[in-house]
Amino acid sequence: MSLLTICQNTVDALAFGARPASVVGNNDALARQMLAMLNMAIPRLAGRHNWQALVKLHSVTTANGTESYALPSDLGHYITETFWDVTNYWPMSGSMDPQTWQTLKRGLVASSIRKRFRVYADLLYIYPTPTATESLVAEYISSKPVLDNDGSTYKATFTEDADTFVLPEALLELDLKWRLLKAKGLDYAEEFNEFERAVEREIAQDTPAKTVNLGMETARSTPSYLANIPQTITGV
């Protein structure tokens, strides 16, 4: 569904009058209201889950003596525990809190060969300061879940009637329904509950769940990349 069809379907479902022939640039109050509500809903929905459709890889090539690096232009948020020093096959530690970072930078501590990072002032900082060209990677969630009508440009909000939402578009339609009802002072409880149930269902089905063997590990206790340990007992 496009922006236009989402709005048309919602108007039809709620019987709020004639369906709009256009949304962007339409001076009709309802069309303007729907566009504003949908554009506010986009970041709310995108931020509720690490949607697989929005996962991207940030690759950084370090330079000798360069401590900070640019963030992705479409960074929503980094995914925890995905920072890796690819060159040395090590996970990176971070993001450091301000206190730990200042201790590392100013205190009498020995530099570590393991890399740490901190995100602040719209930059990615690496500690210790790189002394060679190396590769670092991290996964992040894009802040641009709208696909332009050109089929290749991603953006943060709807700006054309033919724009589409890369996440389940039915969620936007359900979100718009209850918000319009609320704005007009009508009962919206059932529509809101339907929306929340749909979000939870889509999140549950977005990616396969990890199987946790309680006899071998507890969730998040032993990272899989460190778990290749033979199950043998010596000296028996």
N, C-alpha and C positions, 0 to 999 in steps of 0.2 A: 504493500500500500504506500501511496505517496502522501505528502502533507494534505493535498486536496481531498483525496479519498478518505483519509482519516476524519477530516472535518465533515465531509458530506455524510459519511456513515453515522457519525455522532448526532448530527442534526436530524437525520432520518429516525434514529433510534429514540430520540427524546421528543420528536415531533415539535421542534422549536421553530417551525416555519419552513420556508423554501430553502432547499440546499444551495449553498453558495456556488457560483460558477468559477470563482477564484477566491484565494485567501490573501496572498501577499499583494499588497497595494490596494486591497479592497477597503473602502471607507465605511462599510457596514460595521456597526458596533459589535455584532456577534462574531463576525469574521476576525476583527481585530482582537477581540477577547480570546478566541480560540487560539490564534497564533501566539499571543502572549503566554497563555497557559501552557501550551505545548513546549515552547522554548524554555519555560521555567522547569517543566517536568523532565526535560532531557538530561541535565546534569544530576538531578535527583535519582533517576533510574540508573544512570550509568555508574553512580557511586555506591549503589546498594550491593554490588557483587563484583568479583573479578571476572567479568564476562569474557569467555574465550574469544569472542569476536572482536574484542577491543585489546587483546594482549599483543604487545609489540616488543621487539628486542632493541635495547639501547646498547650500541657498541661504541666503545671509547678506545682510541689509540693514544697511549700516553707519549709524552715528549720529555726529554731530559730537562729537569729543572722546572717543569710546569706543574703546579699544584692543583689548579682548578680547571674545570671543563664545562662546556655548555650543556644544559639540560635539553632533552628533546622538546621541540617546539610545541608538540601536542601532549605533553606530560600531564596526565591526570594525577596518578600516584604510582610510585614504585611498588612492586610486589615483594613482600617480605622474604628474605632469605634466597634471593635469586641473583645476588651480586657475586660474580666469579672473576678471579684472576685467571684468564684462559691460558696465558703464556706459561704460568707456573702450576696450573691445575689445582688452585687453592680457592676455597670459598673466602669471601671478604667479610669483614666484621663491620657492622654499622646498621643504621646510621648512628654515629656517635652522638651522645647528648652533649650539650655545651660544656658541662663540667669536665667530662672525660676528655673531650677534644682539647680544652685548654690545658689540661694536665699533660696530655701527649705533646702539645706544641710548646709549652713553657716550662714544664716541670723537669726535674732531673731524672729522666727515664731514658733507657736505652732504646734506640730505634729497632723495630722488628722487621724481619723480612716479609712477614705476612701483612698484606695491605688492609687498611681500614678506610672508611669513608664517612663523609658527613655532607648532607644537603642543606645548604643555607645560602641566603642572598642570591637565590636563583642560579646557583652554580653547584657543581659536584666537586667536592674537595677530596683529595687522596692523601693518605698518610701511610708511610713516609713519602715525601715528595719524590716522584719517579725520577730515576736516573738513567732510564733507557726506554726504548720503544717497546711497549708491551700492549697486549690486548685485554680489555676488561669488558664484561657484558652484564646486563641486568634486564629483567623483564619489567614492563610497566603497562599500565592501563591508559589507553589513549583518551584524551579529552574531546575527541572529535568523532562522535558516533553517528553523524549525519552524512549521507553520501549525496553529492551533488548530482544534478541531472546529467552531467557530462560522463558519469560512470567511473570517474577516477579521483575526483577531488573530495576530500573529507573535511568537514567543518563542524563547528560546535553547535550551531542552531540552524533551523529552517530559514532559508532566504528565498526559496523559489517553490512554487506549487508542486513541482515534480520531484522535489527532494524526497529521499527515503531514509528511514531509520534502520541502522544495521542490527539493532537488537530486536526482539520480538515486537513487531509494530502493534499487535493487539493490546499490549500493555499501555501504550500511549493512548489508544482509543478508550480503554477502560478508565485510565487516569483522568482523561478529559471529561468523561461522562459525569463522574461524581463531583468533580470540581465545578462544572457548570451548574449542576443541581444545587450545590452548596452556595454558589455565588448568587443564585436567584432565590435563595431562601426556601428551597424545597428539601424534602427528606432525601438524604443521600446515603444512609447507613448501609443498605443492601449493596448498592453500587460500589461503595468504598470497600466493603468486605469482599466482594467479588474481585476487585482489583488486587487486594492484598493476597488473596488465595492464588490468583494467577501469577503474581510476582514470585511467591514462594515455590510454586510448581515449576516455573521456568528456571529459577535458580537451581532447584534440585536436579533438573534434567539438563542443565547447561553443559556439564562435564561429568564423566564417569567418576564415581566416588572411589577413594582409595580403600582397599581392603586392609584392615588392621588385624594382625594375628596377635591376640592378647597373650598367647603362650610364648611369643618370641620378643615382643616389644610393646611399648606403650606409645600412644600417639605423640609424635614430635620428640621422643626421647633419644633414639639413635638414628641419625640421618642415614638414609640408604647408601650414600656414597662412602660411609665409614663402616658399613655393616658386613663387609666381606671377611668374616672371621670364622675359621674352621671350628665346627662344634666337636672338638676333641678334648680329652683331658690327658695331660702328660703325667708321668710318674706313677701311674696306677698299675 
